Amino acid sequence: MNGSRQYAFSWELLGDIELGRPNLGRYTRLEIYRLMQFCFRDVMERELGTEEADRIFYEAGYLAGSAFYTHELGHFDTFEAFVQGLQIALKDMGVGILRVEQADMEQGRFVLTVSEDLDCSGLPELDYEICVYDEGFIAGLLESFTEKRFKVKEIDCWCTGDRTCRFTAEVVA
């Protein structure tokens, strides 16, 4: 390999949707998103194992969360303004309904929920959490706002019988 990457992410890869989809527009059905996501996950897990597939999904979510903050949210002066802007953006884009259950800015600890989650709401019970991409996405968002590294872990999921996804987030020392 010569050191160049063919698929390095940039926001421009999202394209000009109005130009490219003048008849279909910017929306598609949730089933097609999940088809892509779970087929990627299946192939990665077969080829690399579950732990490595989870790591890749977390890192991809982290990259997406960081880019989303920069390109869709911008800068916020307060945590409350950040949460409000994020809630509006996630709801408007059909990603989910964000709530902050606990926030301790001094300790860098948070508990967040996402209801009607894009990745799992309505799926069958599987006895394990599946929102690893969301963990990374939230970590990328929080780091972009606070400039501190976070570890995010899903503790409740639609797929474990809960009807909202719940995440803990803690600053990494």
N, CA and C atoms as a LAMMPS dump frame, in Angstrom:
ITEM: TIMESTEP
0
ITEM: NUMBER OF ATOMS
519
ITEM: BOX BOUNDS ff ff ff
-5.0000000000000000e+02 5.0000000000000000e+02
-5.0000000000000000e+02 5.0000000000000000e+02
-5.0000000000000000e+02 5.0000000000000000e+02
ITEM: ATOMS id mol type element x y z
1 1 1 N 0.846 -1.191 0
2 1 2 C 0 0 0
3 1 3 C 0.881 1.241 0
4 2 1 N 0.51 2.225 -0.721
5 2 2 C 1.342 3.414 -0.882
6 2 3 C 1.063 4.505 0.147
7 3 1 N 0.285 4.246 1.139
8 3 2 C -0.003 5.22 2.176
9 3 3 C -1.245 6.057 1.938
10 4 1 N -1.763 6.089 0.73
11 4 2 C -2.986 6.848 0.49
12 4 3 C -4.198 5.963 0.784
13 5 1 N -5.258 6.616 1.126
14 5 2 C -6.487 5.895 1.444
15 5 3 C -7.555 6.292 0.457
16 6 1 N -8.214 5.311 -0.103
17 6 2 C -9.259 5.58 -1.084
18 6 3 C -10.538 6.068 -0.418
19 7 1 N -10.825 5.599 0.793
20 7 2 C -12.115 5.894 1.425
21 7 3 C -12.006 6.711 2.709
22 8 1 N -10.978 7.533 2.84
23 8 2 C -10.873 8.38 4.026
24 8 3 C -12.121 9.249 4.123
25 9 1 N -12.72 9.313 5.305
26 9 2 C -13.967 10.046 5.465
27 9 3 C -13.743 11.547 5.367
28 10 1 N -14.647 12.21 4.691
29 10 2 C -14.765 13.662 4.73
30 10 3 C -16.259 13.98 4.605
31 11 1 N -16.656 15.1 5.156
32 11 2 C -18.069 15.494 5.136
33 11 3 C -18.581 15.623 3.703
34 12 1 N -17.696 15.972 2.776
35 12 2 C -18.085 16.136 1.379
36 12 3 C -18.591 14.831 0.769
37 13 1 N -18.2 13.688 1.332
38 13 2 C -18.683 12.405 0.826
39 13 3 C -20.194 12.236 0.991
40 14 1 N -20.81 13.067 1.82
41 14 2 C -22.27 13.008 1.955
42 14 3 C -22.943 13.564 0.709
43 15 1 N -22.218 14.387 -0.029
44 15 2 C -22.69 14.851 -1.327
45 15 3 C -23.724 15.961 -1.273
46 16 1 N -24.167 16.336 -2.446
47 16 2 C -25.229 17.33 -2.636
48 16 3 C -26.522 16.558 -2.884
49 17 1 N -27.275 16.343 -1.842
50 17 2 C -28.448 15.483 -1.928
51 17 3 C -29.532 16.089 -2.813
52 18 1 N -29.717 17.402 -2.741
53 18 2 C -30.728 18.043 -3.592
54 18 3 C -30.393 17.845 -5.069
55 19 1 N -29.118 17.956 -5.416
56 19 2 C -28.692 17.76 -6.795
57 19 3 C -28.819 16.296 -7.218
58 20 1 N -28.379 15.398 -6.359
59 20 2 C -28.331 13.984 -6.706
60 20 3 C -29.647 13.24 -6.602
61 21 1 N -30.569 13.756 -5.777
62 21 2 C -31.857 13.076 -5.579
63 21 3 C -33.007 14.073 -5.72
64 22 1 N -33.16 14.681 -6.899
65 22 2 C -34.195 15.699 -7.052
66 22 3 C -35.614 15.156 -6.915
67 23 1 N -35.818 13.87 -7.142
68 23 2 C -37.161 13.298 -7.043
69 23 3 C -37.386 12.555 -5.731
70 24 1 N -36.37 11.871 -5.238
71 24 2 C -36.528 11.07 -4.024
72 24 3 C -36.21 11.848 -2.753
73 25 1 N -35.428 12.907 -2.866
74 25 2 C -35.118 13.733 -1.706
75 25 3 C -34.146 13.076 -0.74
76 26 1 N -34.136 13.585 0.478
77 26 2 C -33.122 13.193 1.442
78 26 3 C -33.517 12.019 2.337
79 27 1 N -34.7 11.502 2.221
80 27 2 C -35.141 10.455 3.15
81 27 3 C -35.304 9.112 2.466
82 28 1 N -35.074 8.081 3.234
83 28 2 C -35.281 6.711 2.793
84 28 3 C -35.923 5.947 3.94
85 29 1 N -36.297 4.742 3.707
86 29 2 C -36.938 3.947 4.754
87 29 3 C -35.899 3.379 5.714
88 30 1 N -36.307 3.249 6.953
89 30 2 C -35.44 2.744 8.012
90 30 3 C -34.93 1.34 7.708
91 31 1 N -35.743 0.533 7.062
92 31 2 C -35.335 -0.844 6.773
93 31 3 C -34.069 -0.89 5.926
94 32 1 N -33.91 0.029 4.995
95 32 2 C -32.739 -0.001 4.123
96 32 3 C -31.487 0.402 4.889
97 33 1 N -31.602 1.354 5.818
98 33 2 C -30.475 1.713 6.692
99 33 3 C -30.07 0.509 7.538
100 34 1 N -31.054 -0.133 8.154
101 34 2 C -30.739 -1.289 9.001
102 34 3 C -30.203 -2.46 8.182
103 35 1 N -30.688 -2.637 6.97
104 35 2 C -30.165 -3.68 6.093
105 35 3 C -28.664 -3.463 5.874
106 36 1 N -28.278 -2.237 5.564
107 36 2 C -26.867 -1.932 5.355
108 36 3 C -26.071 -2.148 6.641
109 37 1 N -26.563 -1.6 7.753
110 37 2 C -25.838 -1.688 9.016
111 37 3 C -25.626 -3.139 9.445
112 38 1 N -26.677 -3.934 9.431
113 38 2 C -26.55 -5.288 9.951
114 38 3 C -25.83 -6.217 8.979
115 39 1 N -25.848 -5.925 7.691
116 39 2 C -25.029 -6.7 6.746
117 39 3 C -23.553 -6.373 6.941
118 40 1 N -23.22 -5.083 7.122
119 40 2 C -21.834 -4.725 7.445
120 40 3 C -21.385 -5.449 8.712
121 41 1 N -22.224 -5.397 9.735
122 41 2 C -21.87 -6.019 11.007
123 41 3 C -21.674 -7.518 10.84
124 42 1 N -22.551 -8.181 10.115
125 42 2 C -22.453 -9.626 9.906
126 42 3 C -21.122 -9.99 9.244
127 43 1 N -20.787 -9.289 8.16
128 43 2 C -19.546 -9.589 7.439
129 43 3 C -18.328 -9.311 8.323
130 44 1 N -18.33 -8.183 9.018
131 44 2 C -17.204 -7.873 9.909
132 44 3 C -17.047 -8.917 11.003
133 45 1 N -18.17 -9.324 11.586
134 45 2 C -18.098 -10.305 12.667
135 45 3 C -17.583 -11.65 12.156
136 46 1 N -18.044 -12.071 10.98
137 46 2 C -17.552 -13.328 10.391
138 46 3 C -16.068 -13.257 10.087
139 47 1 N -15.637 -12.121 9.539
140 47 2 C -14.242 -11.975 9.115
141 47 3 C -13.293 -11.655 10.261
142 48 1 N -13.757 -10.892 11.251
143 48 2 C -12.864 -10.346 12.267
144 48 3 C -13.18 -10.772 13.698
145 49 1 N -14.37 -11.311 13.923
146 49 2 C -14.798 -11.651 15.28
147 49 3 C -15.648 -10.544 15.874
148 50 1 N -16.421 -10.9 16.875
149 50 2 C -17.36 -9.953 17.489
150 50 3 C -16.656 -8.782 18.147
151 51 1 N -15.604 -9.04 18.898
152 51 2 C -14.913 -7.965 19.613
153 51 3 C -14.344 -6.927 18.647
154 52 1 N -13.725 -7.373 17.568
155 52 2 C -13.15 -6.437 16.603
156 52 3 C -14.251 -5.709 15.828
157 53 1 N -15.331 -6.389 15.494
158 53 2 C -16.453 -5.733 14.824
159 53 3 C -17.029 -4.642 15.72
160 54 1 N -17.187 -4.929 17.007
161 54 2 C -17.668 -3.92 17.952
162 54 3 C -16.716 -2.731 18.032
163 55 1 N -15.414 -2.987 18.063
164 55 2 C -14.431 -1.905 18.127
165 55 3 C -14.553 -1.008 16.893
166 56 1 N -14.691 -1.622 15.728
167 56 2 C -14.807 -0.858 14.482
168 56 3 C -16.093 -0.04 14.475
169 57 1 N -17.202 -0.633 14.905
170 57 2 C -18.466 0.116 14.952
171 57 3 C -18.382 1.289 15.92
172 58 1 N -17.74 1.082 17.076
173 58 2 C -17.567 2.162 18.053
174 58 3 C -16.74 3.285 17.438
175 59 1 N -15.62 2.937 16.809
176 59 2 C -14.749 3.94 16.202
177 59 3 C -15.445 4.675 15.058
178 60 1 N -16.235 3.952 14.261
179 60 2 C -16.994 4.595 13.184
180 60 3 C -18.02 5.564 13.766
181 61 1 N -18.687 5.156 14.823
182 61 2 C -19.631 6.043 15.494
183 61 3 C -18.945 7.276 16.057
184 62 1 N -17.766 7.064 16.626
185 62 2 C -16.991 8.18 17.178
186 62 3 C -16.642 9.189 16.082
187 63 1 N -16.166 8.701 14.95
188 63 2 C -15.838 9.562 13.82
189 63 3 C -17.08 10.323 13.35
190 64 1 N -18.195 9.615 13.252
191 64 2 C -19.448 10.243 12.816
192 64 3 C -19.923 11.287 13.821
193 65 1 N -19.85 10.98 15.115
194 65 2 C -20.275 11.935 16.14
195 65 3 C -19.443 13.201 16.118
196 66 1 N -18.137 13.047 15.942
197 66 2 C -17.25 14.208 15.863
198 66 3 C -17.569 15.056 14.64
199 67 1 N -17.755 14.412 13.497
200 67 2 C -18.069 15.142 12.265
201 67 3 C -19.444 15.793 12.352
202 68 1 N -20.399 15.082 12.945
203 68 2 C -21.753 15.615 13.1
204 68 3 C -21.727 16.884 13.954
205 69 1 N -20.968 16.85 15.04
206 69 2 C -20.86 18.025 15.9
207 69 3 C -20.328 19.22 15.098
208 70 1 N -19.253 18.996 14.366
209 70 2 C -18.613 20.073 13.611
210 70 3 C -19.507 20.619 12.514
211 71 1 N -20.164 19.747 11.754
212 71 2 C -20.872 20.173 10.554
213 71 3 C -22.368 20.433 10.744
214 72 1 N -22.958 19.838 11.765
215 72 2 C -24.4 20.014 11.958
216 72 3 C -24.749 20.82 13.208
217 73 1 N -23.876 20.802 14.201
218 73 2 C -24.212 21.468 15.455
219 73 3 C -23.449 22.764 15.653
220 74 1 N -22.154 22.753 15.479
221 74 2 C -21.355 23.951 15.704
222 74 3 C -20.959 24.095 17.155
223 75 1 N -20.625 25.286 17.555
224 75 2 C -20.111 25.565 18.898
225 75 3 C -21.244 25.97 19.845
226 76 1 N -21.123 25.516 21.103
227 76 2 C -22.083 25.894 22.149
228 76 3 C -21.316 26.377 23.366
229 77 1 N -21.868 27.373 24.048
230 77 2 C -21.214 27.928 25.233
231 77 3 C -21.578 27.186 26.512
232 78 1 N -22.745 26.528 26.531
233 78 2 C -23.17 25.826 27.743
234 78 3 C -23.602 24.403 27.405
235 79 1 N -23.548 23.553 28.411
236 79 2 C -23.987 22.175 28.236
237 79 3 C -25.467 22.136 27.881
238 80 1 N -26.262 22.989 28.508
239 80 2 C -27.694 23.027 28.24
240 80 3 C -27.973 23.385 26.781
241 81 1 N -27.246 24.348 26.243
242 81 2 C -27.42 24.734 24.84
243 81 3 C -26.99 23.599 23.913
244 82 1 N -25.895 22.918 24.252
245 82 2 C -25.43 21.768 23.475
246 82 3 C -26.491 20.678 23.434
247 83 1 N -27.036 20.327 24.601
248 83 2 C -28.058 19.276 24.667
249 83 3 C -29.291 19.685 23.878
250 84 1 N -29.73 20.917 24.041
251 84 2 C -30.916 21.376 23.318
252 84 3 C -30.694 21.328 21.806
253 85 1 N -29.551 21.799 21.334
254 85 2 C -29.247 21.747 19.908
255 85 3 C -29.179 20.318 19.391
256 86 1 N -28.573 19.439 20.179
257 86 2 C -28.462 18.033 19.8
258 86 3 C -29.835 17.365 19.777
259 87 1 N -30.668 17.642 20.775
260 87 2 C -32.019 17.072 20.807
261 87 3 C -32.798 17.451 19.552
262 88 1 N -32.739 18.701 19.183
263 88 2 C -33.466 19.174 18.003
264 88 3 C -32.94 18.497 16.743
265 89 1 N -31.623 18.455 16.59
266 89 2 C -31.028 17.867 15.382
267 89 3 C -31.357 16.382 15.266
268 90 1 N -31.22 15.627 16.365
269 90 2 C -31.485 14.186 16.317
270 90 3 C -32.954 13.889 16.027
271 91 1 N -33.844 14.686 16.611
272 91 2 C -35.266 14.479 16.352
273 91 3 C -35.619 14.87 14.918
274 92 1 N -35.13 16.024 14.47
275 92 2 C -35.43 16.484 13.111
276 92 3 C -34.925 15.51 12.051
277 93 1 N -33.808 14.864 12.32
278 93 2 C -33.23 13.923 11.357
279 93 3 C -33.762 12.503 11.528
280 94 1 N -34.632 12.291 12.503
281 94 2 C -35.224 10.979 12.696
282 94 3 C -34.289 9.963 13.325
283 95 1 N -33.269 10.435 14.031
284 95 2 C -32.293 9.535 14.658
285 95 3 C -32.823 8.986 15.976
286 96 1 N -33.479 9.816 16.755
287 96 2 C -34.001 9.392 18.037
288 96 3 C -34.342 10.594 18.893
289 97 1 N -34.896 10.297 20.057
290 97 2 C -35.298 11.333 21.006
291 97 3 C -34.365 11.245 22.209
292 98 1 N -33.497 12.238 22.328
293 98 2 C -32.46 12.273 23.362
294 98 3 C -32.982 12.902 24.643
295 99 1 N -32.639 12.278 25.761
296 99 2 C -32.906 12.843 27.087
297 99 3 C -31.649 12.675 27.928
298 100 1 N -31.385 13.651 28.791
299 100 2 C -30.289 13.554 29.745
300 100 3 C -30.906 13.259 31.097
301 101 1 N -30.613 12.078 31.636
302 101 2 C -31.159 11.685 32.942
303 101 3 C -30.293 12.194 34.087
304 102 1 N -28.98 12.164 33.881
305 102 2 C -28.051 12.641 34.908
306 102 3 C -26.894 13.336 34.213
307 103 1 N -26.451 14.447 34.805
308 103 2 C -25.304 15.166 34.259
309 103 3 C -24.484 15.725 35.406
310 104 1 N -23.241 15.297 35.492
311 104 2 C -22.307 15.822 36.474
312 104 3 C -21.092 16.319 35.701
313 105 1 N -21.104 17.598 35.355
314 105 2 C -20.035 18.183 34.547
315 105 3 C -18.693 18.132 35.275
316 106 1 N -18.706 18.356 36.592
317 106 2 C -17.452 18.356 37.353
318 106 3 C -16.777 16.994 37.324
319 107 1 N -17.55 15.931 37.485
320 107 2 C -17.004 14.572 37.483
321 107 3 C -16.905 13.986 36.073
322 108 1 N -17.577 14.627 35.129
323 108 2 C -17.569 14.118 33.761
324 108 3 C -18.336 12.818 33.629
325 109 1 N -19.511 12.762 34.252
326 109 2 C -20.354 11.558 34.211
327 109 3 C -21.764 11.937 33.78
328 110 1 N -22.304 11.125 32.868
329 110 2 C -23.63 11.395 32.331
330 110 3 C -24.38 10.093 32.136
331 111 1 N -25.698 10.179 32.216
332 111 2 C -26.581 9.096 31.807
333 111 3 C -27.555 9.703 30.806
334 112 1 N -27.572 9.119 29.6
335 112 2 C -28.39 9.623 28.505
336 112 3 C -29.299 8.519 28.004
337 113 1 N -30.456 8.888 27.505
338 113 2 C -31.323 7.914 26.844
339 113 3 C -31.626 8.396 25.432
340 114 1 N -31.832 7.423 24.56
341 114 2 C -32.285 7.709 23.199
342 114 3 C -33.478 6.796 22.937
343 115 1 N -34.64 7.378 22.825
344 115 2 C -35.862 6.632 22.531
345 115 3 C -36.109 6.654 21.029
346 116 1 N -36.836 5.656 20.551
347 116 2 C -37.121 5.502 19.125
348 116 3 C -35.824 5.52 18.32
349 117 1 N -34.828 4.855 18.871
350 117 2 C -33.479 4.821 18.319
351 117 3 C -33.459 4.251 16.906
352 118 1 N -32.708 4.896 16.046
353 118 2 C -32.562 4.502 14.65
354 118 3 C -32.07 3.062 14.505
355 119 1 N -31.185 2.633 15.383
356 119 2 C -30.532 1.335 15.237
357 119 3 C -31.331 0.153 15.754
358 120 1 N -32.148 0.338 16.788
359 120 2 C -32.706 -0.875 17.396
360 120 3 C -34.179 -0.841 17.778
361 121 1 N -34.799 0.297 17.86
362 121 2 C -36.197 0.336 18.309
363 121 3 C -37.071 -0.507 17.391
364 122 1 N -37.784 -1.438 18.004
365 122 2 C -38.658 -2.328 17.251
366 122 3 C -38.039 -3.669 16.902
367 123 1 N -36.753 -3.849 17.185
368 123 2 C -36.109 -5.136 16.9
369 123 3 C -36.544 -6.181 17.921
370 124 1 N -36.359 -7.461 17.614
371 124 2 C -36.689 -8.502 18.591
372 124 3 C -35.713 -8.476 19.761
373 125 1 N -36.144 -9.052 20.888
374 125 2 C -35.245 -9.157 22.034
375 125 3 C -34.14 -10.152 21.721
376 126 1 N -32.909 -9.745 22.049
377 126 2 C -31.741 -10.552 21.732
378 126 3 C -30.911 -10.897 22.961
379 127 1 N -31.252 -10.342 24.108
380 127 2 C -30.527 -10.565 25.358
381 127 3 C -29.15 -9.92 25.383
382 128 1 N -28.871 -8.988 24.483
383 128 2 C -27.632 -8.219 24.532
384 128 3 C -27.866 -6.878 23.851
385 129 1 N -27.083 -5.882 24.296
386 129 2 C -27.178 -4.54 23.718
387 129 3 C -26.514 -4.546 22.346
388 130 1 N -27.048 -3.755 21.414
389 130 2 C -26.467 -3.745 20.067
390 130 3 C -26.012 -2.368 19.599
391 131 1 N -26.205 -1.342 20.386
392 131 2 C -25.985 0.025 19.91
393 131 3 C -24.543 0.494 20.107
394 132 1 N -23.591 -0.297 19.648
395 132 2 C -22.172 0.035 19.781
396 132 3 C -21.828 1.268 18.951
397 133 1 N -22.374 1.365 17.752
398 133 2 C -22.154 2.554 16.919
399 133 3 C -22.626 3.799 17.669
400 134 1 N -23.786 3.712 18.312
401 134 2 C -24.322 4.844 19.075
402 134 3 C -23.405 5.223 20.228
403 135 1 N -22.793 4.228 20.876
404 135 2 C -21.834 4.511 21.946
405 135 3 C -20.725 5.415 21.425
406 136 1 N -20.151 5.04 20.298
407 136 2 C -19.092 5.848 19.711
408 136 3 C -19.575 7.219 19.265
409 137 1 N -20.776 7.26 18.686
410 137 2 C -21.359 8.529 18.234
411 137 3 C -21.494 9.504 19.404
412 138 1 N -22.02 9.021 20.517
413 138 2 C -22.188 9.862 21.708
414 138 3 C -20.823 10.294 22.245
415 139 1 N -19.86 9.374 22.264
416 139 2 C -18.508 9.718 22.731
417 139 3 C -17.906 10.823 21.863
418 140 1 N -18.065 10.729 20.553
419 140 2 C -17.551 11.755 19.652
420 140 3 C -18.215 13.104 19.874
421 141 1 N -19.517 13.092 20.098
422 141 2 C -20.24 14.333 20.376
423 141 3 C -19.762 14.973 21.681
424 142 1 N -19.685 14.158 22.745
425 142 2 C -19.287 14.695 24.045
426 142 3 C -17.861 15.222 24.027
427 143 1 N -16.952 14.494 23.376
428 143 2 C -15.576 14.977 23.295
429 143 3 C -15.491 16.263 22.499
430 144 1 N -16.253 16.355 21.426
431 144 2 C -16.235 17.572 20.621
432 144 3 C -16.701 18.772 21.434
433 145 1 N -17.697 18.57 22.292
434 145 2 C -18.191 19.683 23.108
435 145 3 C -17.248 20.002 24.26
436 146 1 N -16.786 18.977 24.991
437 146 2 C -16.018 19.2 26.228
438 146 3 C -14.511 19.254 26.016
439 147 1 N -14.038 18.736 24.872
440 147 2 C -12.605 18.572 24.599
441 147 3 C -11.956 17.606 25.586
442 148 1 N -12.749 16.664 26.098
443 148 2 C -12.255 15.588 26.97
444 148 3 C -12.69 14.257 26.378
445 149 1 N -11.846 13.256 26.493
446 149 2 C -12.139 11.919 25.946
447 149 3 C -13.157 11.216 26.844
448 150 1 N -14.157 10.563 26.222
449 150 2 C -15.206 9.849 26.95
450 150 3 C -15.234 8.383 26.562
451 151 1 N -15.626 7.563 27.514
452 151 2 C -15.974 6.17 27.252
453 151 3 C -17.477 6.067 27.475
454 152 1 N -18.193 5.606 26.458
455 152 2 C -19.649 5.495 26.533
456 152 3 C -20.011 4.023 26.443
457 153 1 N -20.95 3.614 27.288
458 153 2 C -21.397 2.22 27.304
459 153 3 C -22.912 2.175 27.384
460 154 1 N -23.52 1.382 26.516
461 154 2 C -24.967 1.172 26.582
462 154 3 C -25.262 0.21 27.727
463 155 1 N -26.222 0.583 28.574
464 155 2 C -26.569 -0.276 29.717
465 155 3 C -27.988 -0.819 29.621
466 156 1 N -28.835 -0.208 28.83
467 156 2 C -30.183 -0.69 28.546
468 156 3 C -30.424 -0.523 27.049
469 157 1 N -31.164 -1.457 26.463
470 157 2 C -31.385 -1.436 25.016
471 157 3 C -32.758 -2.028 24.725
472 158 1 N -33.356 -1.602 23.627
473 158 2 C -34.607 -2.203 23.176
474 158 3 C -34.435 -3.718 23.088
475 159 1 N -33.278 -4.145 22.627
476 159 2 C -33.024 -5.576 22.397
477 159 3 C -32.831 -6.373 23.68
478 160 1 N -32.74 -5.682 24.828
479 160 2 C -32.676 -6.391 26.108
480 160 3 C -33.99 -6.262 26.871
481 161 1 N -35.007 -5.799 26.176
482 161 2 C -36.331 -5.706 26.788
483 161 3 C -36.705 -4.324 27.264
484 162 1 N -35.783 -3.382 27.206
485 162 2 C -36.103 -2.015 27.584
486 162 3 C -36.734 -1.314 26.381
487 163 1 N -37.405 -0.23 26.606
488 163 2 C -38.041 0.465 25.497
489 163 3 C -37.38 1.797 25.211
490 164 1 N -36.194 1.964 25.772
491 164 2 C -35.324 3.083 25.443
492 164 3 C -33.896 2.599 25.588
493 165 1 N -32.989 3.201 24.859
494 165 2 C -31.578 2.874 24.997
495 165 3 C -30.981 3.85 26.009
496 166 1 N -30.246 3.296 26.959
497 166 2 C -29.651 4.117 28.027
498 166 3 C -28.139 3.928 27.974
499 167 1 N -27.435 5.051 28.081
500 167 2 C -25.973 5.039 27.98
501 167 3 C -25.355 5.744 29.164
502 168 1 N -24.269 5.197 29.677
503 168 2 C -23.436 5.932 30.635
504 168 3 C -22.265 6.501 29.855
505 169 1 N -21.829 7.674 30.273
506 169 2 C -20.678 8.328 29.652
507 169 3 C -19.8 8.844 30.754
508 170 1 N -18.505 8.514 30.7
509 170 2 C -17.55 8.98 31.716
510 170 3 C -16.284 9.452 31.041
511 171 1 N -15.737 10.55 31.582
512 171 2 C -14.473 11.054 31.091
513 171 3 C -13.41 9.987 31.364
514 172 1 N -12.551 9.769 30.365
515 172 2 C -11.44 8.831 30.509
516 172 3 C -10.268 9.588 31.107
517 173 1 N -9.75 9.068 32.203
518 173 2 C -8.63 9.738 32.9
519 173 3 C -7.323 9.58 32.174
